Amino acid sequence: QVQLVQSGGAYVQPGGSLRLSCEASGIILSRSDVAWYRQVSGEKRQMVAVMSAGGETIYPTALLDRFTISRDDTKNTVYLQMNNLKPEDTAIYLCNVRQTEREYWGHGTQVTVSA
């Protein structure tokens, strides 16, 4: 059974930083494509970072200089480092793991950026 357990969401002031974690069990992340998405109520889910099994990363251009996805294979965990956070980054952040035709989602974690 695959489980993705997320942590790290918080309330932070503009300009602050957060690191989100997504620890996997039942699936090996180094053999999977992993991604982070964010969801704002009433809006389309947005991809914010992707890392292939081989380690290649993709970001939306607007987030390239502030968000970083990384993976710790010893902990089977994927991270999203977010710097210089802005109010528009407020959302529920979800990790996503894909392996062949299977896809799994984390439960989501709330990030709120506000003064």
Phi and psi restraints in degrees (value plus and minus 20) as a CYANA .aco file:
   2 VAL   PHI    -109.4   -69.4
   2 VAL   PSI     111.7   151.7
   3 GLN   PHI    -151.3  -111.3
   3 GLN   PSI     117.8   157.8
   4 LEU   PHI    -140.9  -100.9
   4 LEU   PSI      95.2   135.2
   5 VAL   PHI    -129.7   -89.7
   5 VAL   PSI      97.3   137.3
   6 GLN   PHI    -118.1   -78.1
   6 GLN   PSI     132.5   172.5
   7 SER   PHI    -174.1  -134.1
   7 SER   PSI     145.6   185.6
   8 GLY   PHI      88.8   128.8
   8 GLY   PSI     -30.4     9.6
   9 GLY   PHI     -85.6   -45.6
   9 GLY   PSI     128.9   168.9
  10 ALA   PHI    -186.1  -146.1
  10 ALA   PSI     156.1   196.1
  11 TYR   PHI    -117.7   -77.7
  11 TYR   PSI     107.0   147.0
  12 VAL   PHI    -161.0  -121.0
  12 VAL   PSI     130.4   170.4
  13 GLN   PHI     -99.7   -59.7
  13 GLN   PSI     134.4   174.4
  14 PRO   PHI     -73.1   -33.1
  14 PRO   PSI     118.6   158.6
  15 GLY   PHI      71.4   111.4
  15 GLY   PSI     -30.8     9.2
  16 GLY   PHI    -100.2   -60.2
  16 GLY   PSI     159.5   199.5
  17 SER   PHI    -149.5  -109.5
  17 SER   PSI     132.3   172.3
  18 LEU   PHI    -164.4  -124.4
  18 LEU   PSI     131.4   171.4
  19 ARG   PHI    -143.8  -103.8
  19 ARG   PSI     101.3   141.3
  20 LEU   PHI    -114.6   -74.6
  20 LEU   PSI     126.4   166.4
  21 SER   PHI    -143.6  -103.6
  21 SER   PSI     130.6   170.6
  22 CYS   PHI    -161.3  -121.3
  22 CYS   PSI      83.1   123.1
  23 GLU   PHI    -115.3   -75.3
  23 GLU   PSI     109.0   149.0
  24 ALA   PHI    -125.3   -85.3
  24 ALA   PSI     126.1   166.1
  25 SER   PHI    -156.6  -116.6
  25 SER   PSI     128.3   168.3
  26 GLY   PHI      64.5   104.5
  26 GLY   PSI     -20.2    19.8
  27 ILE   PHI    -175.1  -135.1
  27 ILE   PSI     124.3   164.3
  28 ILE   PHI    -116.6   -76.6
  28 ILE   PSI      95.9   135.9
  29 LEU   PHI     -85.3   -45.3
  29 LEU   PSI     -52.4   -12.4
  30 SER   PHI     -88.2   -48.2
  30 SER   PSI     -30.8     9.2
  31 ARG   PHI    -127.8   -87.8
  31 ARG   PSI      -5.3    34.7
  32 SER   PHI    -151.2  -111.2
  32 SER   PSI     139.2   179.2
  33 ASP   PHI    -109.1   -69.1
  33 ASP   PSI     111.6   151.6
  34 VAL   PHI    -141.4  -101.4
  34 VAL   PSI     131.1   171.1
  35 ALA   PHI    -171.6  -131.6
  35 ALA   PSI     139.8   179.8
  36 TRP   PHI    -138.0   -98.0
  36 TRP   PSI     117.1   157.1
  37 TYR   PHI    -145.0  -105.0
  37 TYR   PSI     143.8   183.8
  38 ARG   PHI    -155.0  -115.0
  38 ARG   PSI     130.5   170.5
  39 GLN   PHI    -153.4  -113.4
  39 GLN   PSI     104.2   144.2
  40 VAL   PHI    -129.2   -89.2
  40 VAL   PSI     116.2   156.2
  41 SER   PHI     -73.1   -33.1
  41 SER   PSI     108.3   148.3
  42 GLY   PHI      65.1   105.1
  42 GLY   PSI     -22.1    17.9
  43 GLU   PHI    -138.5   -98.5
  43 GLU   PSI     144.1   184.1
  44 LYS   PHI     -91.2   -51.2
  44 LYS   PSI     121.3   161.3
  45 ARG   PHI     -82.5   -42.5
  45 ARG   PSI     115.3   155.3
  46 GLN   PHI    -135.5   -95.5
  46 GLN   PSI     112.3   152.3
  47 MET   PHI     -96.1   -56.1
  47 MET   PSI     113.6   153.6
  48 VAL   PHI    -136.0   -96.0
  48 VAL   PSI     -38.3     1.7
  49 ALA   PHI    -188.9  -148.9
  49 ALA   PSI     123.8   163.8
  50 VAL   PHI    -155.6  -115.6
  50 VAL   PSI     120.5   160.5
  51 MET   PHI    -150.9  -110.9
  51 MET   PSI     106.1   146.1
  52 SER   PHI     -96.3   -56.3
  52 SER   PSI     149.0   189.0
  53 ALA   PHI     -78.7   -38.7
  53 ALA   PSI     -50.9   -10.9
  54 GLY   PHI    -102.7   -62.7
  54 GLY   PSI     -23.2    16.8
  55 GLY   PHI      78.7   118.7
  55 GLY   PSI     -21.4    18.6
  56 GLU   PHI     -91.9   -51.9
  56 GLU   PSI     122.6   162.6
  57 THR   PHI    -139.8   -99.8
  57 THR   PSI     130.8   170.8
  58 ILE   PHI    -157.3  -117.3
  58 ILE   PSI     117.9   157.9
  59 TYR   PHI    -156.2  -116.2
  59 TYR   PSI     131.7   171.7
  60 PRO   PHI     -82.4   -42.4
  60 PRO   PSI     124.3   164.3
  61 THR   PHI     -74.8   -34.8
  61 THR   PSI     -58.6   -18.6
  62 ALA   PHI     -87.3   -47.3
  62 ALA   PSI     -39.1     0.9
  63 LEU   PHI    -129.8   -89.8
  63 LEU   PSI     -23.2    16.8
  64 LEU   PHI     -75.0   -35.0
  64 LEU   PSI     -57.5   -17.5
  65 ASP   PHI    -112.5   -72.5
  65 ASP   PSI     -18.7    21.3
  66 ARG   PHI    -143.0  -103.0
  66 ARG   PSI     -46.8    -6.8
  67 PHE   PHI    -130.7   -90.7
  67 PHE   PSI     121.1   161.1
  68 THR   PHI    -157.6  -117.6
  68 THR   PSI     105.8   145.8
  69 ILE   PHI    -117.6   -77.6
  69 ILE   PSI     120.6   160.6
  70 SER   PHI    -167.1  -127.1
  70 SER   PSI     148.2   188.2
  71 ARG   PHI    -161.2  -121.2
  71 ARG   PSI     115.7   155.7
  72 ASP   PHI    -131.5   -91.5
  72 ASP   PSI      84.1   124.1
  73 ASP   PHI     -89.5   -49.5
  73 ASP   PSI     -45.8    -5.8
  74 THR   PHI     -90.4   -50.4
  74 THR   PSI     -45.9    -5.9
  75 LYS   PHI    -125.5   -85.5
  75 LYS   PSI     -22.9    17.1
  76 ASN   PHI      30.8    70.8
  76 ASN   PSI      28.4    68.4
  77 THR   PHI    -153.2  -113.2
  77 THR   PSI     121.3   161.3
  78 VAL   PHI    -133.7   -93.7
  78 VAL   PSI     125.1   165.1
  79 TYR   PHI    -142.9  -102.9
  79 TYR   PSI     136.3   176.3
  80 LEU   PHI    -150.4  -110.4
  80 LEU   PSI      89.7   129.7
  81 GLN   PHI    -109.7   -69.7
  81 GLN   PSI     105.0   145.0
  82 MET   PHI    -142.0  -102.0
  82 MET   PSI     101.8   141.8
  83 ASN   PHI    -136.8   -96.8
  83 ASN   PSI     140.2   180.2
  84 ASN   PHI      28.1    68.1
  84 ASN   PSI      32.8    72.8
  85 LEU   PHI     -85.8   -45.8
  85 LEU   PSI     126.4   166.4
  86 LYS   PHI    -142.6  -102.6
  86 LYS   PSI     137.0   177.0
  87 PRO   PHI     -74.6   -34.6
  87 PRO   PSI     -52.1   -12.1
  88 GLU   PHI     -92.3   -52.3
  88 GLU   PSI     -26.3    13.7
  89 ASP   PHI    -103.6   -63.6
  89 ASP   PSI     -25.9    14.1
  90 THR   PHI     -81.3   -41.3
  90 THR   PSI     105.3   145.3
  91 ALA   PHI    -198.6  -158.6
  91 ALA   PSI     152.7   192.7
  92 ILE   PHI    -111.3   -71.3
  92 ILE   PSI     108.2   148.2
  93 TYR   PHI    -124.7   -84.7
  93 TYR   PSI     112.5   152.5
  94 LEU   PHI    -146.1  -106.1
  94 LEU   PSI     117.5   157.5
  95 CYS   PHI    -111.8   -71.8
  95 CYS   PSI     132.7   172.7
  96 ASN   PHI    -158.6  -118.6
  96 ASN   PSI     114.5   154.5
  97 VAL   PHI    -148.0  -108.0
  97 VAL   PSI     111.4   151.4
  98 ARG   PHI    -147.2  -107.2
  98 ARG   PSI     114.7   154.7
  99 GLN   PHI    -164.8  -124.8
  99 GLN   PSI      96.9   136.9
 100 THR   PHI      31.8    71.8
 100 THR   PSI    -137.9   -97.9
 101 GLU   PHI    -118.9   -78.9
 101 GLU   PSI     -14.4    25.6
 102 ARG   PHI    -119.0   -79.0
 102 ARG   PSI     124.8   164.8
 103 GLU   PHI    -159.5  -119.5
 103 GLU   PSI     118.0   158.0
 104 TYR   PHI    -154.9  -114.9
 104 TYR   PSI     128.7   168.7
 105 TRP   PHI    -144.1  -104.1
 105 TRP   PSI     123.2   163.2
 106 GLY   PHI     -94.3   -54.3
 106 GLY   PSI     152.9   192.9
 107 HIS   PHI    -101.2   -61.2
 107 HIS   PSI     -33.2     6.8
 108 GLY   PHI      74.0   114.0
 108 GLY   PSI     127.0   167.0
 109 THR   PHI    -160.5  -120.5
 109 THR   PSI     117.6   157.6
 110 GLN   PHI    -103.1   -63.1
 110 GLN   PSI     110.3   150.3
 111 VAL   PHI    -138.5   -98.5
 111 VAL   PSI     103.9   143.9
 112 THR   PHI    -143.0  -103.0
 112 THR   PSI     104.2   144.2
 113 VAL   PHI    -135.1   -95.1
 113 VAL   PSI      93.1   133.1
 114 SER   PHI    -178.7  -138.7
 114 SER   PSI     128.1   168.1
